């Protein structure tokens, strides 16, 4: 079974109402189940990021990927 990291993200209040983090998380989990995959870690972000240094959670996810090379097969968005 392949392991993935998943990221559910919204960048505005409008997106949160129309395409919420919960809906995205459900869709990511559904994809994993249909594809015999597992989600090793789910990241949830509700923020705007105009500069890369503000994307703290995204960078945490990339760091986790680097530290777990060979155990993480991909990223789901």
PQR file with spaces between the fields and no chain letter, atoms N, CA, C, O and H, PARSE charges and radii, in Angstrom:
ATOM       1  N    UNK     1       0.850   -1.178    0.000 -0.4000 1.5000
ATOM       2  CA   UNK     1       0.000    0.000    0.000 -0.0000 2.0000
ATOM       3  C    UNK     1       0.896    1.241    0.000  0.5500 1.7000
ATOM       4  O    UNK     1       1.870    1.315    0.749 -0.5500 1.4000
ATOM       5  N    UNK     2       0.560    2.196   -0.834 -0.4000 1.5000
ATOM       6  CA   UNK     2       1.332    3.432   -0.903 -0.0000 2.0000
ATOM       7  C    UNK     2       0.817    4.427    0.136  0.5500 1.7000
ATOM       8  O    UNK     2      -0.379    4.500    0.417 -0.5500 1.4000
ATOM       9  H    UNK     2      -0.232    2.137   -1.443  0.4000 1.0000
ATOM      10  N    UNK     3       1.753    5.185    0.694 -0.4000 1.5000
ATOM      11  CA   UNK     3       1.446    6.198    1.701 -0.0000 2.0000
ATOM      12  C    UNK     3       1.553    7.586    1.087  0.5500 1.7000
ATOM      13  O    UNK     3       2.487    7.881    0.342 -0.5500 1.4000
ATOM      14  H    UNK     3       2.725    5.125    0.465  0.4000 1.0000
ATOM      15  N    UNK     4       0.591    8.423    1.406 -0.4000 1.5000
ATOM      16  CA   UNK     4       0.559    9.779    0.887 -0.0000 2.0000
ATOM      17  C    UNK     4       0.394   10.782    2.016  0.5500 1.7000
ATOM      18  O    UNK     4      -0.119   10.461    3.088 -0.5500 1.4000
ATOM      19  H    UNK     4      -0.168    8.184    2.011  0.4000 1.0000
ATOM      20  N    UNK     5       0.838   11.996    1.751 -0.4000 1.5000
ATOM      21  CA   UNK     5       0.494   13.129    2.589 -0.0000 2.0000
ATOM      22  C    UNK     5      -0.623   13.845    1.858  0.5500 1.7000
ATOM      23  O    UNK     5      -0.659   13.844    0.627 -0.5500 1.4000
ATOM      24  H    UNK     5       1.255   12.256    0.880  0.4000 1.0000
ATOM      25  N    UNK     6      -1.533   14.455    2.595 -0.4000 1.5000
ATOM      26  CA   UNK     6      -2.653   15.143    1.966 -0.0000 2.0000
ATOM      27  C    UNK     6      -2.759   16.557    2.524  0.5500 1.7000
ATOM      28  O    UNK     6      -2.481   16.802    3.698 -0.5500 1.4000
ATOM      29  H    UNK     6      -1.505   14.456    3.594  0.4000 1.0000
ATOM      30  N    UNK     7      -3.167   17.480    1.660 -0.4000 1.5000
ATOM      31  CA   UNK     7      -3.320   18.881    2.047 -0.0000 2.0000
ATOM      32  C    UNK     7      -4.684   19.388    1.623  0.5500 1.7000
ATOM      33  O    UNK     7      -5.024   19.395    0.440 -0.5500 1.4000
ATOM      34  H    UNK     7      -3.393   17.281    0.706  0.4000 1.0000
ATOM      35  N    UNK     8      -5.461   19.813    2.612 -0.4000 1.5000
ATOM      36  CA   UNK     8      -6.731   20.498    2.363 -0.0000 2.0000
ATOM      37  C    UNK     8      -6.476   21.968    2.688  0.5500 1.7000
ATOM      38  O    UNK     8      -5.994   22.293    3.773 -0.5500 1.4000
ATOM      39  H    UNK     8      -5.184   19.808    3.573  0.4000 1.0000
ATOM      40  N    UNK     9      -6.803   22.860    1.742 -0.4000 1.5000
ATOM      41  CA   UNK     9      -6.454   24.269    1.939 -0.0000 2.0000
ATOM      42  C    UNK     9      -7.525   25.196    1.381  0.5500 1.7000
ATOM      43  O    UNK     9      -8.060   24.975    0.294 -0.5500 1.4000
ATOM      44  H    UNK     9      -7.195   22.596    0.860  0.4000 1.0000
ATOM      45  N    UNK    10      -7.817   26.221    2.138 -0.4000 1.5000
ATOM      46  CA   UNK    10      -8.627   27.337    1.651 -0.0000 2.0000
ATOM      47  C    UNK    10      -7.877   28.615    1.977  0.5500 1.7000
ATOM      48  O    UNK    10      -7.148   28.687    2.966 -0.5500 1.4000
ATOM      49  H    UNK    10      -7.381   26.401    3.021  0.4000 1.0000
ATOM      50  N    UNK    11      -8.065   29.632    1.129 -0.4000 1.5000
ATOM      51  CA   UNK    11      -7.334   30.872    1.350 -0.0000 2.0000
ATOM      52  C    UNK    11      -8.246   32.060    1.611  0.5500 1.7000
ATOM      53  O    UNK    11      -7.777   33.192    1.725 -0.5500 1.4000
ATOM      54  H    UNK    11      -8.657   29.574    0.325  0.4000 1.0000
ATOM      55  N    UNK    12      -9.544   31.807    1.706 -0.4000 1.5000
ATOM      56  CA   UNK    12     -10.461   32.907    1.990 -0.0000 2.0000
ATOM      57  C    UNK    12     -11.699   32.382    2.702  0.5500 1.7000
ATOM      58  O    UNK    12     -11.993   31.187    2.673 -0.5500 1.4000
ATOM      59  H    UNK    12      -9.925   30.886    1.613  0.4000 1.0000
ATOM      60  N    UNK    13     -12.423   33.302    3.344 -0.4000 1.5000
ATOM      61  CA   UNK    13     -13.673   32.924    4.004 -0.0000 2.0000
ATOM      62  C    UNK    13     -14.678   32.406    2.982  0.5500 1.7000
ATOM      63  O    UNK    13     -15.445   31.489    3.275 -0.5500 1.4000
ATOM      64  H    UNK    13     -12.185   34.273    3.368  0.4000 1.0000
ATOM      65  N    UNK    14     -14.677   32.992    1.779 -0.4000 1.5000
ATOM      66  CA   UNK    14     -15.606   32.562    0.728 -0.0000 2.0000
ATOM      67  C    UNK    14     -15.343   31.119    0.332  0.5500 1.7000
ATOM      68  O    UNK    14     -16.282   30.344    0.150 -0.5500 1.4000
ATOM      69  H    UNK    14     -14.053   33.737    1.541  0.4000 1.0000
ATOM      70  N    UNK    15     -14.086   30.754    0.198 -0.4000 1.5000
ATOM      71  CA   UNK    15     -13.754   29.368   -0.145 -0.0000 2.0000
ATOM      72  C    UNK    15     -14.162   28.434    0.979  0.5500 1.7000
ATOM      73  O    UNK    15     -14.650   27.332    0.727 -0.5500 1.4000
ATOM      74  H    UNK    15     -13.323   31.384    0.345  0.4000 1.0000
ATOM      75  N    UNK    16     -13.968   28.858    2.204 -0.4000 1.5000
ATOM      76  CA   UNK    16     -14.315   28.012    3.351 -0.0000 2.0000
ATOM      77  C    UNK    16     -15.798   27.673    3.334  0.5500 1.7000
ATOM      78  O    UNK    16     -16.184   26.556    3.678 -0.5500 1.4000
ATOM      79  H    UNK    16     -13.571   29.753    2.409  0.4000 1.0000
ATOM      80  N    UNK    17     -16.630   28.627    2.937 -0.4000 1.5000
ATOM      81  CA   UNK    17     -18.072   28.363    2.887 -0.0000 2.0000
ATOM      82  C    UNK    17     -18.439   27.477    1.696  0.5500 1.7000
ATOM      83  O    UNK    17     -19.338   26.644    1.807 -0.5500 1.4000
ATOM      84  H    UNK    17     -16.317   29.535    2.657  0.4000 1.0000
ATOM      85  N    UNK    18     -17.761   27.642    0.567 -0.4000 1.5000
ATOM      86  CA   UNK    18     -18.138   26.914   -0.634 -0.0000 2.0000
ATOM      87  C    UNK    18     -17.418   25.594   -0.838  0.5500 1.7000
ATOM      88  O    UNK    18     -17.976   24.673   -1.436 -0.5500 1.4000
ATOM      89  H    UNK    18     -17.030   28.319    0.477  0.4000 1.0000
ATOM      90  N    UNK    19     -16.206   25.487   -0.359 -0.4000 1.5000
ATOM      91  CA   UNK    19     -15.407   24.286   -0.589 -0.0000 2.0000
ATOM      92  C    UNK    19     -14.572   24.044    0.660  0.5500 1.7000
ATOM      93  O    UNK    19     -13.346   24.159    0.640 -0.5500 1.4000
ATOM      94  H    UNK    19     -15.753   26.235    0.126  0.4000 1.0000
ATOM      95  N    UNK    20     -15.246   23.712    1.726 -0.4000 1.5000
ATOM      96  CA   UNK    20     -14.638   23.674    3.052 -0.0000 2.0000
ATOM      97  C    UNK    20     -13.521   22.647    3.187  0.5500 1.7000
ATOM      98  O    UNK    20     -13.371   21.739    2.370 -0.5500 1.4000
ATOM      99  H    UNK    20     -16.242   23.618    1.743  0.4000 1.0000
ATOM     100  N    UNK    21     -12.758   22.827    4.233 -0.4000 1.5000
ATOM     101  CA   UNK    21     -11.682   21.886    4.535 -0.0000 2.0000
ATOM     102  C    UNK    21     -12.238   20.491    4.776  0.5500 1.7000
ATOM     103  O    UNK    21     -11.633   19.504    4.357 -0.5500 1.4000
ATOM     104  H    UNK    21     -12.880   23.565    4.897  0.4000 1.0000
ATOM     105  N    UNK    22     -13.372   20.396    5.439 -0.4000 1.5000
ATOM     106  CA   UNK    22     -13.968   19.083    5.699 -0.0000 2.0000
ATOM     107  C    UNK    22     -14.338   18.378    4.397  0.5500 1.7000
ATOM     108  O    UNK    22     -14.110   17.176    4.258 -0.5500 1.4000
ATOM     109  H    UNK    22     -13.864   21.198    5.780  0.4000 1.0000
ATOM     110  N    UNK    23     -14.902   19.109    3.449 -0.4000 1.5000
ATOM     111  CA   UNK    23     -15.270   18.527    2.157 -0.0000 2.0000
ATOM     112  C    UNK    23     -14.020   18.050    1.426  0.5500 1.7000
ATOM     113  O    UNK    23     -14.005   16.958    0.857 -0.5500 1.4000
ATOM     114  H    UNK    23     -15.087   20.086    3.561  0.4000 1.0000
ATOM     115  N    UNK    24     -12.977   18.866    1.442 -0.4000 1.5000
ATOM     116  CA   UNK    24     -11.725   18.476    0.791 -0.0000 2.0000
ATOM     117  C    UNK    24     -11.117   17.248    1.464  0.5500 1.7000
ATOM     118  O    UNK    24     -10.662   16.324    0.789 -0.5500 1.4000
ATOM     119  H    UNK    24     -12.988   19.753    1.904  0.4000 1.0000
ATOM     120  N    UNK    25     -11.111   17.243    2.790 -0.4000 1.5000
ATOM     121  CA   UNK    25     -10.547   16.104    3.511 -0.0000 2.0000
ATOM     122  C    UNK    25     -11.309   14.825    3.193  0.5500 1.7000
ATOM     123  O    UNK    25     -10.700   13.774    2.991 -0.5500 1.4000
ATOM     124  H    UNK    25     -11.480   17.993    3.338  0.4000 1.0000
ATOM     125  N    UNK    26     -12.623   14.903    3.148 -0.4000 1.5000
ATOM     126  CA   UNK    26     -13.434   13.736    2.785 -0.0000 2.0000
ATOM     127  C    UNK    26     -13.083   13.243    1.383  0.5500 1.7000
ATOM     128  O    UNK    26     -12.964   12.038    1.163 -0.5500 1.4000
ATOM     129  H    UNK    26     -13.118   15.756    3.312  0.4000 1.0000
ATOM     130  N    UNK    27     -12.916   14.167    0.431 -0.4000 1.5000
ATOM     131  CA   UNK    27     -12.576   13.786   -0.941 -0.0000 2.0000
ATOM     132  C    UNK    27     -11.198   13.139   -1.015  0.5500 1.7000
ATOM     133  O    UNK    27     -11.010   12.176   -1.757 -0.5500 1.4000
ATOM     134  H    UNK    27     -13.012   15.147    0.610  0.4000 1.0000
ATOM     135  N    UNK    28     -10.243   13.649   -0.264 -0.4000 1.5000
ATOM     136  CA   UNK    28      -8.897   13.065   -0.254 -0.0000 2.0000
ATOM     137  C    UNK    28      -8.924   11.656    0.339  0.5500 1.7000
ATOM     138  O    UNK    28      -8.283   10.744   -0.184 -0.5500 1.4000
ATOM     139  H    UNK    28     -10.396   14.431    0.340  0.4000 1.0000
ATOM     140  N    UNK    29      -9.659   11.486    1.421 -0.4000 1.5000
ATOM     141  CA   UNK    29      -9.775   10.156    2.038 -0.0000 2.0000
ATOM     142  C    UNK    29     -10.496    9.186    1.119  0.5500 1.7000
ATOM     143  O    UNK    29     -10.125    8.016    1.037 -0.5500 1.4000
ATOM     144  H    UNK    29     -10.179   12.227    1.846  0.4000 1.0000
ATOM     145  N    UNK    30     -11.517    9.659    0.431 -0.4000 1.5000
ATOM     146  CA   UNK    30     -12.245    8.816   -0.516 -0.0000 2.0000
ATOM     147  C    UNK    30     -11.331    8.358   -1.643  0.5500 1.7000
ATOM     148  O    UNK    30     -11.361    7.191   -2.033 -0.5500 1.4000
ATOM     149  H    UNK    30     -11.818   10.610    0.498  0.4000 1.0000
ATOM     150  N    UNK    31     -10.505    9.285   -2.176 -0.4000 1.5000
ATOM     151  CA   UNK    31      -9.566    8.922   -3.240 -0.0000 2.0000
ATOM     152  C    UNK    31      -8.608    7.841   -2.744  0.5500 1.7000
ATOM     153  O    UNK    31      -8.353    6.859   -3.442 -0.5500 1.4000
ATOM     154  H    UNK    31     -10.480   10.233   -1.859  0.4000 1.0000
ATOM     155  N    UNK    32      -8.080    8.031   -1.533 -0.4000 1.5000
ATOM     156  CA   UNK    32      -7.137    7.058   -0.981 -0.0000 2.0000
ATOM     157  C    UNK    32      -7.795    5.682   -0.846  0.5500 1.7000
ATOM     158  O    UNK    32      -7.188    4.669   -1.193 -0.5500 1.4000
ATOM     159  H    UNK    32      -8.288    8.828   -0.966  0.4000 1.0000
ATOM     160  N    UNK    33      -9.010    5.644   -0.353 -0.4000 1.5000
ATOM     161  CA   UNK    33      -9.712    4.369   -0.181 -0.0000 2.0000
ATOM     162  C    UNK    33      -9.950    3.679   -1.522  0.5500 1.7000
ATOM     163  O    UNK    33      -9.783    2.465   -1.633 -0.5500 1.4000
ATOM     164  H    UNK    33      -9.503    6.467   -0.072  0.4000 1.0000
ATOM     165  N    UNK    34     -10.334    4.436   -2.526 -0.4000 1.5000
ATOM     166  CA   UNK    34     -10.597    3.861   -3.852 -0.0000 2.0000
ATOM     167  C    UNK    34      -9.334    3.384   -4.543  0.5500 1.7000
ATOM     168  O    UNK    34      -9.400    2.537   -5.435 -0.5500 1.4000
ATOM     169  H    UNK    34     -10.470    5.423   -2.436  0.4000 1.0000
ATOM     170  N    UNK    35      -8.190    3.910   -4.149 -0.4000 1.5000
ATOM     171  CA   UNK    35      -6.929    3.580   -4.801 -0.0000 2.0000
ATOM     172  C    UNK    35      -6.005    2.752   -3.926  0.5500 1.7000
ATOM     173  O    UNK    35      -4.796    2.713   -4.154 -0.5500 1.4000
ATOM     174  H    UNK    35      -8.136    4.597   -3.425  0.4000 1.0000
ATOM     175  N    UNK    36      -6.568    2.093   -2.930 -0.4000 1.5000
ATOM     176  CA   UNK    36      -5.804    1.231   -2.015 -0.0000 2.0000
ATOM     177  C    UNK    36      -4.560    1.937   -1.479  0.5500 1.7000
ATOM     178  O    UNK    36      -3.469    1.370   -1.445 -0.5500 1.4000
ATOM     179  H    UNK    36      -7.550    2.124   -2.745  0.4000 1.0000
ATOM     180  N    UNK    37      -4.751    3.169   -1.070 -0.4000 1.5000
ATOM     181  CA   UNK    37      -3.662    3.977   -0.536 -0.0000 2.0000
ATOM     182  C    UNK    37      -3.993    4.389    0.890  0.5500 1.7000
ATOM     183  O    UNK    37      -5.142    4.297    1.324 -0.5500 1.4000
ATOM     184  H    UNK    37      -5.638    3.630   -1.098  0.4000 1.0000
ATOM     185  N    UNK    38      -2.985    4.839    1.606 -0.4000 1.5000
ATOM     186  CA   UNK    38      -3.231    5.364    2.948 -0.0000 2.0000
ATOM     187  C    UNK    38      -2.699    6.790    3.036  0.5500 1.7000
ATOM     188  O    UNK    38      -1.742    7.156    2.354 -0.5500 1.4000
ATOM     189  H    UNK    38      -2.052    4.913    1.253  0.4000 1.0000
ATOM     190  N    UNK    39      -3.327    7.569    3.873 -0.4000 1.5000
ATOM     191  CA   UNK    39      -2.869    8.935    4.112 -0.0000 2.0000
ATOM     192  C    UNK    39      -2.096    8.914    5.426  0.5500 1.7000
ATOM     193  O    UNK    39      -2.667    8.753    6.504 -0.5500 1.4000
ATOM     194  H    UNK    39      -4.105    7.272    4.427  0.4000 1.0000
ATOM     195  N    UNK    40      -0.785    9.081    5.306 -0.4000 1.5000
ATOM     196  CA   UNK    40       0.082    9.029    6.475 -0.0000 2.0000
ATOM     197  C    UNK    40      -0.139   10.237    7.374  0.5500 1.7000
ATOM     198  O    UNK    40      -0.042   10.141    8.597 -0.5500 1.4000
ATOM     199  H    UNK    40      -0.321    9.211    4.430  0.4000 1.0000
ATOM     200  N    UNK    41      -0.440   11.381    6.749 -0.4000 1.5000
ATOM     201  CA   UNK    41      -0.645   12.590    7.525 -0.0000 2.0000
ATOM     202  C    UNK    41      -1.497   13.554    6.710  0.5500 1.7000
ATOM     203  O    UNK    41      -1.258   13.763    5.521 -0.5500 1.4000
ATOM     204  H    UNK    41      -0.519   11.459    5.755  0.4000 1.0000
ATOM     205  N    UNK    42      -2.496   14.140    7.369 -0.4000 1.5000
ATOM     206  CA   UNK    42      -3.397   15.099    6.724 -0.0000 2.0000
ATOM     207  C    UNK    42      -3.062   16.492    7.247  0.5500 1.7000
ATOM     208  O    UNK    42      -2.994   16.710    8.457 -0.5500 1.4000
ATOM     209  H    UNK    42      -2.690   13.971    8.335  0.4000 1.0000
ATOM     210  N    UNK    43      -2.856   17.425    6.336 -0.4000 1.5000
ATOM     211  CA   UNK    43      -2.603   18.815    6.694 -0.0000 2.0000
ATOM     212  C    UNK    43      -3.827   19.636    6.318  0.5500 1.7000
ATOM     213  O    UNK    43      -4.411   19.444    5.251 -0.5500 1.4000
ATOM     214  H    UNK    43      -2.911   17.248    5.354  0.4000 1.0000
ATOM     215  N    UNK    44      -4.213   20.558    7.206 -0.4000 1.5000
ATOM     216  CA   UNK    44      -5.363   21.439    6.966 -0.0000 2.0000
ATOM     217  C    UNK    44      -4.877   22.875    7.133  0.5500 1.7000
ATOM     218  O    UNK    44      -4.263   23.221    8.142 -0.5500 1.4000
ATOM     219  H    UNK    44      -3.739   20.714    8.072  0.4000 1.0000
ATOM     220  N    UNK    45      -5.161   23.706    6.126 -0.4000 1.5000
ATOM     221  CA   UNK    45      -4.695   25.084    6.154 -0.0000 2.0000
ATOM     222  C    UNK    45      -5.825   26.017    5.759  0.5500 1.7000
ATOM     223  O    UNK    45      -6.478   25.831    4.733 -0.5500 1.4000
ATOM     224  H    UNK    45      -5.660   23.424    5.306  0.4000 1.0000
ATOM     225  N    UNK    46      -6.043   27.028    6.597 -0.4000 1.5000
ATOM     226  CA   UNK    46      -6.986   28.093    6.271 -0.0000 2.0000
ATOM     227  C    UNK    46      -6.224   29.403    6.438  0.5500 1.7000
ATOM     228  O    UNK    46      -6.217   30.001    7.514 -0.5500 1.4000
ATOM     229  H    UNK    46      -5.512   27.179    7.430  0.4000 1.0000
ATOM     230  N    UNK    47      -5.584   29.837    5.358 -0.4000 1.5000
ATOM     231  CA   UNK    47      -4.783   31.052    5.418 -0.0000 2.0000
ATOM     232  C    UNK    47      -4.561   31.615    4.029  0.5500 1.7000
ATOM     233  O    UNK    47      -4.641   30.901    3.030 -0.5500 1.4000
ATOM     234  H    UNK    47      -5.590   29.352    4.484  0.4000 1.0000
ATOM     235  N    UNK    48      -4.285   32.897    3.984 -0.4000 1.5000
ATOM     236  CA   UNK    48      -3.824   33.492    2.737 -0.0000 2.0000
ATOM     237  C    UNK    48      -2.307   33.513    2.818  0.5500 1.7000
ATOM     238  O    UNK    48      -1.741   33.634    3.904 -0.5500 1.4000
ATOM     239  H    UNK    48      -4.220   33.477    4.795  0.4000 1.0000
ATOM     240  N    UNK    49      -1.664   33.397    1.695 -0.4000 1.5000
ATOM     241  CA   UNK    49      -0.197   33.378    1.677 -0.0000 2.0000
ATOM     242  C    UNK    49       0.297   34.117    0.452  0.5500 1.7000
ATOM     243  O    UNK    49       0.367   33.566   -0.646 -0.5500 1.4000
ATOM     244  H    UNK    49      -2.124   33.299    0.813  0.4000 1.0000
ATOM     245  N    UNK    50       0.635   35.361    0.663 -0.4000 1.5000
ATOM     246  CA   UNK    50       1.148   36.157   -0.443 -0.0000 2.0000
ATOM     247  C    UNK    50       2.650   36.000   -0.586  0.5500 1.7000
ATOM     248  O    UNK    50       3.207   36.256   -1.653 -0.5500 1.4000
ATOM     249  H    UNK    50       0.579   35.808    1.556  0.4000 1.0000
ATOM     250  N    UNK    51       3.298   35.586    0.467 -0.4000 1.5000
ATOM     251  CA   UNK    51       4.740   35.374    0.454 -0.0000 2.0000
ATOM     252  C    UNK    51       5.029   33.963    0.937  0.5500 1.7000
ATOM     253  O    UNK    51       4.345   33.445    1.820 -0.5500 1.4000
ATOM     254  H    UNK    51       2.846   35.377    1.335  0.4000 1.0000
ATOM     255  N    UNK    52       6.045   33.348    0.355 -0.4000 1.5000
ATOM     256  CA   UNK    52       6.323   31.940    0.662 -0.0000 2.0000
ATOM     257  C    UNK    52       6.600   31.700    2.143  0.5500 1.7000
ATOM     258  O    UNK    52       6.288   30.621    2.647 -0.5500 1.4000
ATOM     259  H    UNK    52       6.600   33.769   -0.362  0.4000 1.0000
ATOM     260  N    UNK    53       7.174   32.664    2.857 -0.4000 1.5000
ATOM     261  CA   UNK    53       7.474   32.430    4.270 -0.0000 2.0000
ATOM     262  C    UNK    53       6.211   32.310    5.120  0.5500 1.7000
ATOM     263  O    UNK    53       6.277   31.824    6.249 -0.5500 1.4000
ATOM     264  H    UNK    53       7.428   33.540    2.447  0.4000 1.0000
ATOM     265  N    UNK    54       5.081   32.739    4.606 -0.4000 1.5000
ATOM     266  CA   UNK    54       3.828   32.611    5.337 -0.0000 2.0000
ATOM     267  C    UNK    54       3.230   31.216    5.201  0.5500 1.7000
ATOM     268  O    UNK    54       2.302   30.878    5.936 -0.5500 1.4000
ATOM     269  H    UNK    54       5.028   33.135    3.689  0.4000 1.0000
ATOM     270  N    UNK    55       3.720   30.424    4.310 -0.4000 1.5000
ATOM     271  CA   UNK    55       3.154   29.094    4.069 -0.0000 2.0000
ATOM     272  C    UNK    55       3.774   28.070    5.013  0.5500 1.7000
ATOM     273  O    UNK    55       4.379   27.091    4.578 -0.5500 1.4000
ATOM     274  H    UNK    55       4.474   30.699    3.713  0.4000 1.0000
ATOM     275  N    UNK    56       3.614   28.312    6.301 -0.4000 1.5000
ATOM     276  CA   UNK    56       4.231   27.483    7.333 -0.0000 2.0000
ATOM     277  C    UNK    56       3.829   26.012    7.216  0.5500 1.7000
ATOM     278  O    UNK    56       4.695   25.138    7.207 -0.5500 1.4000
ATOM     279  H    UNK    56       3.122   29.108    6.654  0.4000 1.0000
ATOM     280  N    UNK    57       2.543   25.733    7.127 -0.4000 1.5000
ATOM     281  CA   UNK    57       2.074   24.348    7.074 -0.0000 2.0000
ATOM     282  C    UNK    57       2.567   23.655    5.817  0.5500 1.7000
ATOM     283  O    UNK    57       2.957   22.488    5.866 -0.5500 1.4000
ATOM     284  H    UNK    57       1.840   26.443    7.135  0.4000 1.0000
ATOM     285  N    UNK    58       2.555   24.360    4.687 -0.4000 1.5000
ATOM     286  CA   UNK    58       3.047   23.781    3.439 -0.0000 2.0000
ATOM     287  C    UNK    58       4.516   23.397    3.574  0.5500 1.7000
ATOM     288  O    UNK    58       4.915   22.320    3.131 -0.5500 1.4000
ATOM     289  H    UNK    58       2.238   25.307    4.648  0.4000 1.0000
ATOM     290  N    UNK    59       5.327   24.268    4.184 -0.4000 1.5000
ATOM     291  CA   UNK    59       6.744   23.962    4.372 -0.0000 2.0000
ATOM     292  C    UNK    59       6.936   22.818    5.371  0.5500 1.7000
ATOM     293  O    UNK    59       7.855   22.013    5.216 -0.5500 1.4000
ATOM     294  H    UNK    59       5.003   25.142    4.544  0.4000 1.0000
ATOM     295  N    UNK    60       6.084   22.741    6.387 -0.4000 1.5000
ATOM     296  CA   UNK    60       6.143   21.605    7.318 -0.0000 2.0000
ATOM     297  C    UNK    60       5.887   20.303    6.570  0.5500 1.7000
ATOM     298  O    UNK    60       6.542   19.294    6.828 -0.5500 1.4000
ATOM     299  H    UNK    60       5.338   23.395    6.513  0.4000 1.0000
ATOM     300  N    UNK    61       4.940   20.328    5.649 -0.4000 1.5000
ATOM     301  CA   UNK    61       4.620   19.142    4.869 -0.0000 2.0000
ATOM     302  C    UNK    61       5.814   18.735    3.991  0.5500 1.7000
ATOM     303  O    UNK    61       6.148   17.554    3.897 -0.5500 1.4000
ATOM     304  H    UNK    61       4.408   21.148    5.440  0.4000 1.0000
ATOM     305  N    UNK    62       6.442   19.707    3.364 -0.4000 1.5000
ATOM     306  CA   UNK    62       7.615   19.398    2.535 -0.0000 2.0000
ATOM     307  C    UNK    62       8.756   18.852    3.387  0.5500 1.7000
ATOM     308  O    UNK    62       9.437   17.912    2.975 -0.5500 1.4000
ATOM     309  H    UNK    62       6.171   20.666    3.440  0.4000 1.0000
ATOM     310  N    UNK    63       8.973   19.421    4.559 -0.4000 1.5000
ATOM     311  CA   UNK    63      10.014   18.915    5.456 -0.0000 2.0000
ATOM     312  C    UNK    63       9.725   17.477    5.875  0.5500 1.7000
ATOM     313  O    UNK    63      10.632   16.646    5.906 -0.5500 1.4000
ATOM     314  H    UNK    63       8.421   20.184    4.894  0.4000 1.0000
ATOM     315  N    UNK    64       8.471   17.180    6.196 -0.4000 1.5000
ATOM     316  CA   UNK    64       8.080   15.818    6.560 -0.0000 2.0000
ATOM     317  C    UNK    64       8.376   14.867    5.400  0.5500 1.7000
ATOM     318  O    UNK    64       8.858   13.753    5.603 -0.5500 1.4000
ATOM     319  H    UNK    64       7.733   17.856    6.171  0.4000 1.0000
ATOM     320  N    UNK    65       8.081   15.322    4.191 -0.4000 1.5000
ATOM     321  CA   UNK    65       8.330   14.500    3.006 -0.0000 2.0000
ATOM     322  C    UNK    65       9.814   14.201    2.860  0.5500 1.7000
ATOM     323  O    UNK    65      10.201   13.061    2.601 -0.5500 1.4000
ATOM     324  H    UNK    65       7.690   16.228    4.026  0.4000 1.0000
ATOM     325  N    UNK    66      10.636   15.218    3.024 -0.4000 1.5000
ATOM     326  CA   UNK    66      12.089   15.021    2.907 -0.0000 2.0000
ATOM     327  C    UNK    66      12.614   14.059    3.978  0.5500 1.7000
ATOM     328  O    UNK    66      13.445   13.197    3.695 -0.5500 1.4000
ATOM     329  H    UNK    66      10.321   16.143    3.234  0.4000 1.0000
ATOM     330  N    UNK    67      12.122   14.216    5.204 -0.4000 1.5000
ATOM     331  CA   UNK    67      12.594   13.374    6.312 -0.0000 2.0000
ATOM     332  C    UNK    67      12.106   11.938    6.193  0.5500 1.7000
ATOM     333  O    UNK    67      12.707   11.033    6.771 -0.5500 1.4000
ATOM     334  H    UNK    67      11.447   14.917    5.434  0.4000 1.0000
ATOM     335  N    UNK    68      11.036   11.720    5.459 -0.4000 1.5000
ATOM     336  CA   UNK    68      10.453   10.383    5.317 -0.0000 2.0000
ATOM     337  C    UNK    68      10.562    9.867    3.887  0.5500 1.7000
ATOM     338  O    UNK    68       9.713    9.109    3.418 -0.5500 1.4000
ATOM     339  H    UNK    68      10.548   12.456    4.990  0.4000 1.0000
ATOM     340  N    UNK    69      11.609   10.287    3.212 -0.4000 1.5000
ATOM     341  CA   UNK    69      11.847    9.867    1.835 -0.0000 2.0000
ATOM     342  C    UNK    69      11.845    8.341    1.764  0.5500 1.7000
ATOM     343  O    UNK    69      12.480    7.664    2.572 -0.5500 1.4000
ATOM     344  H    UNK    69      12.298   10.903    3.593  0.4000 1.0000
ATOM     345  N    UNK    70      11.128    7.825    0.794 -0.4000 1.5000
ATOM     346  CA   UNK    70      11.028    6.383    0.637 -0.0000 2.0000
ATOM     347  C    UNK    70       9.801    5.801    1.328  0.5500 1.7000
ATOM     348  O    UNK    70       9.346    4.714    0.971 -0.5500 1.4000
ATOM     349  H    UNK    70      10.612    8.375    0.138  0.4000 1.0000
ATOM     350  N    UNK    71       9.262    6.515    2.314 -0.4000 1.5000
ATOM     351  CA   UNK    71       8.051    6.055    3.008 -0.0000 2.0000
ATOM     352  C    UNK    71       6.821    6.826    2.565  0.5500 1.7000
ATOM     353  O    UNK    71       5.694    6.396    2.809 -0.5500 1.4000
ATOM     354  H    UNK    71       9.632    7.398    2.604  0.4000 1.0000
ATOM     355  N    UNK    72       7.030    7.961    1.917 -0.4000 1.5000
ATOM     356  CA   UNK    72       5.930    8.769    1.385 -0.0000 2.0000
ATOM     357  C    UNK    72       6.010    8.694   -0.136  0.5500 1.7000
ATOM     358  O    UNK    72       7.032    9.032   -0.734 -0.5500 1.4000
ATOM     359  H    UNK    72       7.946    8.310    1.719  0.4000 1.0000
ATOM     360  N    UNK    73       4.934    8.255   -0.741 -0.4000 1.5000
ATOM     361  CA   UNK    73       4.927    8.032   -2.191 -0.0000 2.0000
ATOM     362  C    UNK    73       4.385    9.197   -2.995  0.5500 1.7000
ATOM     363  O    UNK    73       4.518    9.222   -4.219 -0.5500 1.4000
ATOM     364  H    UNK    73       4.104    7.981   -0.255  0.4000 1.0000
ATOM     365  N    UNK    74       3.775   10.160   -2.324 -0.4000 1.5000
ATOM     366  CA   UNK    74       3.261   11.301   -3.052 -0.0000 2.0000
ATOM     367  C    UNK    74       2.489   12.251   -2.160  0.5500 1.7000
ATOM     368  O    UNK    74       2.275   11.996   -0.975 -0.5500 1.4000
ATOM     369  H    UNK    74       3.667   10.140   -1.330  0.4000 1.0000
ATOM     370  N    UNK    75       2.079   13.348   -2.762 -0.4000 1.5000
ATOM     371  CA   UNK    75       1.292   14.372   -2.082 -0.0000 2.0000
ATOM     372  C    UNK    75      -0.050   14.488   -2.757  0.5500 1.7000
ATOM     373  O    UNK    75      -0.131   14.489   -3.985 -0.5500 1.4000
ATOM     374  H    UNK    75       2.252   13.555   -3.725  0.4000 1.0000
ATOM     375  N    UNK    76      -1.102   14.585   -1.974 -0.4000 1.5000
ATOM     376  CA   UNK    76      -2.453   14.755   -2.503 -0.0000 2.0000
ATOM     377  C    UNK    76      -2.942   16.141   -2.133  0.5500 1.7000
ATOM     378  O    UNK    76      -2.796   16.590   -0.997 -0.5500 1.4000
ATOM     379  H    UNK    76      -1.036   14.583   -0.976  0.4000 1.0000
ATOM     380  N    UNK    77      -3.533   16.818   -3.130 -0.4000 1.5000
ATOM     381  CA   UNK    77      -4.066   18.165   -2.901 -0.0000 2.0000
ATOM     382  C    UNK    77      -5.516   18.188   -3.315  0.5500 1.7000
ATOM     383  O    UNK    77      -6.172   19.224   -3.210 -0.5500 1.4000
ATOM     384  H    UNK    77      -3.652   16.453   -4.053  0.4000 1.0000
